[in-house]
Amino acid sequence: MSKLPSVSSEKIIKRLIKAGFDYAPIKGRGSHIALVREGIQGEKYLVIIPKRKPVPKGTLISILKQSGMTREEFIKLLE
C-alpha cells in the first residue's frame, strides 16, 4: 500500500474538481468545503473537506473513502 502524501485542502479541492467533482450547493458558511460528483451508475459522492494546511492523515483517509476512489487512484490524483 502506498503512503498518503501530506497535502493542503486547496490542493485536494483543485484535484478533485479536475477529477469531475463540483461544488455542492451552499448551505451555509464555515470551515469546510463540500464537493459532489455523480458516478457512472447514478450513485452520488459527497466529499467534505476541512480548510486546513496540511490535512491530517485520518481526515485524508475519510476524504478518500467519501470520494469512492481507490487508494492508488487518489494518490495518483494528488501527485
N, C-alpha and C positions, 0 to 999 in steps of 0.2 A: 504494500500500500504506500502510495506517495504521501509525503508530508504536506500539509496545508500551509501555504505561504502567509506571512504577516502582511495584511493589506488594509487600506483605509476604506471607509464606507463609500467615498466618492468613486474610487476605482471599481468597487463591486457594482455600484449603480450603473456606471458607464458601460461596463462589460455585459451586465445582464440586459441592458437596453439593446446593445448590439446583438445579443442572442435572441431577441424577439419579445422581451418584456416591455411593458409600457407602464406609465404612472397610473396608479389606481385613483379613482375619483376621490377628491379631497374630502375628508370627514372632519377635519379639524387641523390645528397646527400643533406641532410638538417636536420631539427629538427623534422621531422615526420617519422613514420613507416607506411607502407601500408600493410594490410593483406587481403587476398581474400579467399572466400570459395564458392563452388557451392552447391546450395540447392538441395533438393530431386527432385523437378520438373524442374531442369535446371536453375533456377534463380541464379544470381551471386551476392554475397555480398562483397562489398569493404569497409573496415574499415580503417580510417585514425586516427592514434594515435600520439599525440604530445609526445616528450620525456620530461616529467615533473614529478616532485615529489612535492606534490601529484597532480593528475589530477583534475582540477576544476570540480565542480558538473555539470555545464552546458555542459561541454565537455564530461563528463561521460554519460550524457543523450543522447548526439549526437552519441557517440560510441554505446550505447545500440540500438538506432534506426537503425544505419547503419548495425549492426550485424544481424538484423532480429529476435532476441530473445525476449522473453517476459521479463518483469522486474524481475519476480521471477526466471526465468532461469539464467539471467545474475547475479543476486545477489548470487544465489547458486553456480555459477561458480567461483565467486570471493572469496567465503568463504574458 
